[in-house]
Amino acid sequence: QVQLVESGGGLVQAGGSLRLSCAVSGSIFSISVMGWYRRAPGKQRELVAIITGDGSATYADSLKGRFTISRDNAKNTVYLEMNSLKPEDTAVYYCRMSGLRYLYWGQGTQVTVSS
């Protein structure tokens, strides 16, 4: 059974940094596209960044330069490094794993940025 477990969320002041992790069980991690998405209060879920199995990353235009996605295929883990955080980054952050015929979501981790 595939499980995605996020961690690393919390409360941080504006300008601070956080590193989210998503640990994945199962053997299909290395061939999967991994992504981070977020849902802010009162808004729809939106893409933050995705990374392919070979490490090619794509970011939401508004987040380029502040957020970095990376993965460690040996640890079945994907990371999201978030710097220069702003109050508008406050959201539940979700990890997603996808392939040709599958799609899995984590349960989400709350990130709150205080002004």
N, C-alpha and C positions, 0 to 999 in steps of 0.2 A: 504494500500500500504506500502510495506516495504522500509524503507530508512536507509542508513548507512551514518553517517556524522562524518568525522574525524576532529580532531582539535589538536593543540599543536605543530605543526611543526614550523620551523623557522630556523634562522641562529645561530649557536653556534660555539665557538672555540673548537679546538681539546682538548680532555680531559674533556669536559663539559658533561652535562646531559640534557636530554629532556624527557618529559612524553607525549606520544600521547594518545588521547582518541578517542573512536569510539562509538557514541550514536546511538542506533538502535530503530526505531519505530516498532510497531507490537508486537504480543503476543508470538512469537515463539523463542524469544531470549534464554530463559533458557534451551531449549532442543537442541540448535544449537551448532555446533562446530564453534568457532570463530578463526579467524587467522589474522595475519599481514604478508603482503608480501611487497616487495620493488622492484623498478625498477631503477637501476642506469643508468646514461647517456650511451647510446650505448650498453646496456646489456639487457638480458631478465629478466622478472620479476622472482623473486625468493622468496622462503619461508623464513620467519623470525622466526615465532613461531605460534603454534596453541594451543588452549585450549578447552577441552571438557566442557560440561555443568556442570560436577561435579568437574571441576577444574584441571584435569590432563593436564599437559603442555608438549609440545615437542618443541625443538629448533633446528634451523640449527646448525650443529656442530661448525661452525666457530664463532657463536655468543654466545655460552654458557658462562655464567659467567658475561657477560656485559649487556645483555638484559633480562628483566623479563616481561612476559605476565601475566595479571591477569584479573579478571572479577568481576563485581558486578551485579548479576542477579536481584536484587531489583531495580537497576537503568538502566537496559538494556544497560550496558556500558562495553566495554572491553578496557583495558589499555596496553600500552607498555612503560615500563620504560627503558630508554637507558642511560647507563653510559659509561664513558671513551670513548667517541665518537671519531672516527677517520675520516679523510677526505674521506676514502673509504666507509664510511657509508652514504655519500651524495646520496640521492635518493628520489624518490616519494614513500611514504609509503601508502599502501592500506590496508583497513580493508575488511575482507571477512567473510560472514556468510553462513554456509552450513548445509544441512540436507540430508535426503534420496532422496528427490525429489526437492530440491531447492538449488540455489546458488545465492548469491547477493554480489555485490562489492560496496564499497564506491568510492568517486570521487578522493580520494588521497590527501595527504598533503605533501608538500615539506619540506625535511630536508636537510640543507646545513651545512656541517662542514668545517670550515676554518682552515688552518694549521698555 
